[in-house]
Amino acid sequence: MLKRFSVTNFKNFKTKISLLLDQPCNYEFNEDIIKNDIITKTIIYGINGSGKSNLALALFDIIFHLTDREKTPSRYQLYRNLNSNKPTADFEYLFTFNGVDVLYKYSKTDVTTLTHESLQIDGQEVFDFDYKNNVGYTSLVGTENLNLTQISQNNPTFTSRLSRVKYIANNALLVDNPINNAFRDFVAFVDNMLMFYSLDTNGYQGLMVGGDSITQGIIRENKVEDFQEFLAKQNIKYNLVVADYNGEKELFCKFSRGTVPFMSVASTGTKSLALFYYWYIKMSYATLVCIDEYDAFYHFELSQDLVKLVKTLPDTQIIMSTQNTDLLSNDLLRPDAYFILKENQIKSLNNLTDKDIRHAHNLQKMYKAGSFNE
């Protein structure tokens, strides 16, 4: 799981900003969102322009060089901070797997060009590579026959583009030991990260490759009945059936006068809800999920219901962003799981006040009263 993440000189983050998920408090409510002393369900609140979307993009920058999953490079234009002369954006991830910490650091000049990578496992540096000088090493058992520098000499075009961590993962015959197992877990974790968004356009990064149909995805997972119940809980009542359409299975709404494709009668809000449900199905396969402005098209009660829904996924870390202060409630999460992003800093509510916050406290009222204005 992800414990900490930091980024420097990326988009609007000129100086270092850190998201700390390994500092839970001893609250005796909503304890189900804490696993191995890590916060697994998080909501990041910030006003327009605070950097919520950029923080999500920074967190998912890692998939560009470590995975072959879906990527959206168009969102990574204007990569480094425009007010900084620093030549690289710097990233730092701290994970833990079965009690073993994995610290991964790298620097880039743009989304595809690495300048440095390093990896520590259980406090031991096991890998380091300098792309500018084409020098580095790895001490992972099973990598003795790999030549990390020869890659660049044989393929000069890829000198700064091919991650040596990815090269090791794909080519080394790693023996079974705690360090190597943590390395495998780290690579698998990143490979199954998922980010999706629907505010300005529908899109995603990570987990899969290529496009997909929302309705056909629901059909493939045999979730049509469950989807119908999901909509009904939001007072959207359709009689859903599956039928052939242009040689493929498609989702229809059945009415007394006939059946019509679901997407032809669904409102914009219902389509957005269908998109969320589609990704909710996929979340059970993901390690970490980031949902940018997840509630942009929803009534506040529906927004709350969706938080309750994702809380039913115990093994998936989920980070959501919002502008909706109605979600600041101890009935949903807890103060150490709500983060405020403001002026290049991100801190949990409990770290923004000296007050002892209890379950009965109204977090939204406290926020509006300025209790969290550090």
Steps between C-alpha positions, in 0.01 A plus 500: 500500500603861455619667820636831375537695178697816426556706188706810423498735201202340325237727342374740771709335775821702494617381840469157656152384596436176689195282553541299822271200533688328782404734783160376622372616836338285766140581408256232607268547204527407133786271591432294187687757287826430683705196401847426638512858633438644153199707397329316215214738417581868456320812382704802394317832515614812318356802326534561125863536398641348819659212307277199567518376141873570480562302818317202351702531178821517699409188693436313175809623319665176613293287262657667194834327542418195714192358326352429159155605615282778362654847513385851407817700422294799383425574866871531574578797280664796680666236717733698726404807699514809279641721777792269573837461328548156654575257213302204634179406674574270793277221628516285813274206592510301823312169486474211742437134418468237772683727740787578259542863393583587139627852431506595132640832376545638151544823307380600153535793265166414340249220526709257291860598584658358814820650640533290816344202680570346838343227710531410866341188645483442875743788550757355260586671171464229235499706181621834367539629147622833363364543147711804416824313554365153421628349825328298765470170680258253652560260788178301466582129509440367150611812311869408486492436125314819409698785349305818571733724300519277191135576430591860423798411285298261287194726487620860527154633420375362829785623719272714716172328426523138606455456875764268638259395773259385231789331317590307815138402560465365146838330460645390834458150642450613858533238770245485779605705800331782698676778304419356157144418602450861609642612163247280317218631718606856425498445124164319514350777714595771250382283211151491652453862597195672351403864451180612330323829446189639333499873573617640165517168315467131577836332531725282708858399563644171618361149565389425142579583138263646243143618500194316619122530499348578839192289439683207346746505788211469744358212294835317488527511876144363540405810696183607318266414787734658753526813283122523484483483880778757524298744287179423688662606828539842339134501387601425140273211417551309178417148398834401348538213256778370277435451129694468176582825325706510180644159581595581860335482839365835607311643797140607439222659701172314471179705484139406430536624142832326434869504585758768427877516561580614852735775384230650276265573791743558785548859612843659526500439873393137457772444240754644744366266767528206261861598435571503873338159541704360213820612670373383836495148355860547387611640835494156659786404263699818569757570768463876522220706342496876454171668401539863403196721584295183530180678607491785247162391361339361816261619768674508839302201630605295198859614552482367855350171385787447257752548781316235698509275196877517448553440871375146434825428312734410788808415293506805273650834594277778372576873473219732392502874446211743542393859557191390692525584872184293565730198487696619804321269741609256769212280393683432173870504585701661781720809547826320418354384165389847385777712349496869412710603199591866520797717405728210403432311822277206575411412858235291672235676708636366828838655418342837423358561846600469863147402595415147605257394226235251603244297308218740590679803358367649176806522277328713238399762756849496647647551154269791418573656839870500421602230748737350245665826388852426617 
